[in-house]
């Protein structure tokens, strides 16, 4: 752009014209600001939703990992418990207590195999033993369920114990 004075303008008019051009180039108009904010909103909102979804998924995955660790610890304790036991609840509870959770976060369902019906039934001498108590040919089933402290994640596993 040529800043030399136009032939038909006086030198003071040239200065005034330059000042007018400079003022037009300063700052932004209201419309430009509204368009910019709208475009930012269109881009930022989906990005923020993605970030929030990612954080939520990560939190649930962490909880699931902790529940599965507690569940495997409970299974290990039940497997190592003496076979002569008729109730394995205390072993499963000990596993979640070592995680720093409440004993209420675990539930245990126990039964034994009734050879007459080939069905697992709850015991009478203990949850996993028949009326006569422990027998050498006894097959026990222990279902362990662990729930995360906030209740979002629950996992269950069944363990079969036998001396056969």
N, C-alpha and C positions, 0 to 999 in steps of 0.2 A: 504494500500500500504506500502510496506516495504521500509524504507529509508536507510537501511543498505547498505554499499557499496557492489557492486557485486564483486565476487572473482577475476574476470579478469580485473577490472578497477582500475586504480590508484586513490588515494584520490582526486587529482585535477580534474580528469576526472569525478568523482562523483559530484563534485561541479558544473562543467560545465553542466552536464546532468540535475541536479536539476534546474539550471538557465534556460536551454532550455525549460523544462516542465513548469516552472513558466511563461515564456514569452508566451507560447502557450495559457495559460489560461487567460491572461490579455486581456480585451477589447472585441470588437465585430468585426466581419468581415463586409465588405461592403454588402455582400449578406444577412447577418442577419439583418442589418439595413434596407435594401430595403424590405425584407419580413415583418418586423415589421411595417413599414410605410404603406405598402399595406394592411395588416390586420387591422390596425387602421382606414384607409380610408374606408374599407368595412364596418366597424362597425359604425364609427362616422357619415358618410354621411346620412344614413337612420335615425339615432337618431336626427340629426339636422333638417332634413326635418320634422320629427314628431313634434319637438318643434316649428318650424315655423308655421306649420299647426295648431297646438293647439293655438298659439298666435293669428293667423288670425281668427280662429273660435270664440275665446273669444272676440275679438274686434267687430266682426259682431253681436254676441249675445248681447253685451253691447249696441251697436247702436240700435238694434231692440228693446231692453228694453226701451231705451230713447224715441224712436219714438212712441212706444205703450203708454208710459206714457203721452207724449204730446197729442196723439190722444184722450186718455180717458179724459184728462183735457179739450180738446176742446169740446168733446161730453157733458161733464158735464156743461160747460158754455153755450152751445147751448140749452140744456134742461132747464136750469134755466133762460134763456133769456125770456123776455115777449113774449107771444104768438102773440101779435099784431104786432110784427116786421115782415117785409117782406124781410129783408136781415140779415143774421147771420154771415157774413164774419168777421166782427170786433170781434166777440166773439171767433171765431176759431183762429184768428191771435193773440189775447191777450194770448191764451194758449201757443203758441210757443214762444212768446216774453218773457213769464215768465221763460222759459227754457234757455233764453239767446240766442235764435236762431233768425234768420231774419224772418220777416213776410212772405217772399217769400217761406219759407219752407212748407207752408200750402196752399192748394187750396180748394175752397168750390163750389160745384155745388148744386143749389137749384131749386126746382120746387114745384108745387102744383098738387093735384089730380083734374083732370077735370072730373066731375061726368058724363058728357055726353059721354065721350069716355073711362072712367076708366083707363086713362093713366096719368102719371105724366108729366106735361109740364112746361116749364119755364114761369114765370109770366111776366106781362107787367107793373104792378104798382110797382114791385120789383121782385127780382128773385124767391121769394116763394109766391107771391100773384097774383091773377087774376087782370084783368083790373080795376075792381071796388075797389081794395084794399082789406083789411082784411075783412073776413066774419066769423061769429061764427061757421059755419059748414066746415070751411076750413081744409084740411089735407095737411100738408107741408112735403116735403122730403128734407133732407139736407145730401149730401154726402161730407164727410170731408176726404181729403187726406193729410198725413203728410210724408215728405221725410227728411231723415237725412241730416245734413249740407254737408256731402261729397257725397251724392246722392246714397249711397250703399243700403239703406233700405227704402222702401216705404210701407205704410199701409193705407188702406181706410176703412171707416166705414160709414154706412148710418143710419140716425136718422129720425124717423117719428114723427112729432109734430101735435097734434090735441087737441081740447077742447071737442071732442065728447066722 
